[in-house]
Amino acid sequence: MSTKLKAAVVMGSDSDYPILKNCIKTLKQFEIETEIHVISAHRTPYRAEEFARNAEKNGIGVIIAAAGKAAHLAGVLAAYTVIPVIGLPIKSSTMDGLDSLLSMVQMPKGIPVATVAINGAENAALLAIQILSLAHPELKEALNVHRKQMTEEIIEKDRRIKAEAESI
């Protein structure tokens, strides 16, 4: 891709990183430059504010904010920027991540956070790519190719399962 595209992946704790690997991998497969940060909404709120206030100036087109438990990171970042913020709730030992999900989707009027499923890292990346595709049409074709590949994989799995079931 000739145009420089940039997304930020921000996690509230380094313990979120294993989940975020698929997110980062997906962004890179679509040639999206990816900034990665560990910023705590509660333990480093000044860093969260500074990052969000400067994100657009630093060329970031979309932010993916992953957090577990209280999971206020996405909302805090969204409070300081108008660029899209995607919340990625991380499953934790508390309520299997439902608390994280609700912290993200229950944003007050005027400060939206798009939110994907608990541990939905790949969907967070794909949603970020869809958002970036509004300004970068070449991404739409790449997304169409990706969906076609997914379709072909399912058709092959269907064929394989049918063949296996026949031999039972």
Sequence and secondary structure as in RCSB ss.txt:
>XXXX:A:sequence
MSTKLKAAVVMGSDSDYPILKNCIKTLKQFEIETEIHVISAHRTPYRAEEFARNAEKNGIGVIIAAAGKAAHLAG
VLAAYTVIPVIGLPIKSSTMDGLDSLLSMVQMPKGIPVATVAINGAENAALLAIQILSLAHPELKEALNVHRKQM
TEEIIEKDRRIKAEAESI
>XXXX:A:secstr
  S  EEEEEESSGGGHHHHHHHHHHHHHTT EEEEEE  TTT HHHHHHHHHHHTTTT  EEEEEEETT  HHH
HHHHT  S EEEEEE  SSGGGHHHHHHHH   TT   EE  TT HHHHHHHHHHHHHTT THHHHHHHHHHHHH
HHHHHHHHHHHHHHHHT 
